[in-house]
Amino acid sequence: MDISTLLIPVTILIIVLAVLIALWLLSRNYIKVSPNMAAVISGRSRKLSDGTVVGYRLVRGGATLIVPFLEKVDYLSLNVWTVPLATSRAYTVQGVPVSVKAVGNVKIKGDDESLRAAAERFLGMPPEEFHRLVFQTLEGHLRAILGTLTVEEINNDRQSFAQKLTTEAAGDLEKMGIGHDALTIQEISDEEGYLDALGKRRTAEVQRDAEIGQAEAMRD
């Protein structure tokens, strides 16, 4: 049998195998990233627009090929998650210990700078440790803010209190690549009876004003 005749099917077989291997590698290394996720692809150096050299690239809400054996992919979730806050016996500016319960909604921000900050701090970190770090950051600012306000300011204008907290915490959160969607003060209490006394005093003032108004109306 002529050797050239044998080479034709062998060549075809090699080409088919090469195509199949290429398709297999493509399917294994072509990744799609949903809008609520960010892919951190590490293994090769690249230069950022400011000249900084990093060993990874970021993909959010798209698709890309990774280089086999040279690159690996990890993911950051961009979903919002709820951080329950609870601090007990934090002292106000008057020296009154109060307890506060609040709920904050936070997430890793989607811009490149925030994603880089989050990737360098949290990639590979267990979710519970990540959440604990954010909780500690918010709790620290919560106690600090309480120390600058009176009980009346905290209790009477909870929206302003929450805004002060988010403003104070924003700088530290942004350094970690995290933004906050909302923060709600759920409960304010104290063990000294200060809030109860405020309520009783306010009730007495309302009753007194009502009696004065009624007396003036009758006199007129």
TADACOR-V119355 format. One line per field, one symbol per residue. ss: DSSP state (a for helix, b for strand, c for the rest). phi: phi as a letter, one per 30 degrees, with the letter a starting at -180 (. if undefined). psi: psi as a letter, one per 30 degrees, with the letter a starting at -180 (. if undefined). A space follows every 10 residues. Layout:
ss = ???
phi = ???
psi = ???
This chain:
ss = ccaaaaaaaa aaaaaaaaaa aaaaaaaaab bbccccbbbb bbbbbbbccc ccbbbbbbbb ccbbbccccc cbbbbbbccc bbbbbbbbbb bcccccbbbb bbbbbbbbcc caaaaaaaaa aaccccaaaa aaaaaaaaaa aaaaaacccc aaaaaacaaa aaaaaaaaaa aaaaaccbbb bbbbbbbbbc cccaaaaaaa aaaaaaaaaa aaaaaaaaac
phi = .ddddddddd dddddddddd ddddddddcc cccddcbbcc cckbdbcddd jdcbcabcbb habaccdeic bbbbbcdcdd bccdcbbchc ddddicdbcb cbbccbaddc dedddddddd ccdideedde ddddeddddd dddddedccd ddddddbddd ddddddddde dddddcicbc dabbdcabbb cciddddddd dddddddddd dddddddddd
psi = kkeeeefeee eeeeeeeeee eeeeeeefgj kkklfglkkj jlfkklklfg fkklhllkkk hallkkjkff llklkkkglk lkjkkkkkhk klffgkklkk klkkjllklf leeeeeeeef efkfkkeeee eeeeeeeeee eeeeeeffll eeeeefieee eeeeeeeefe eeeefggklk elkkjekkll ffgeeeeeee eeeeeeeeee eeeeeeeee.
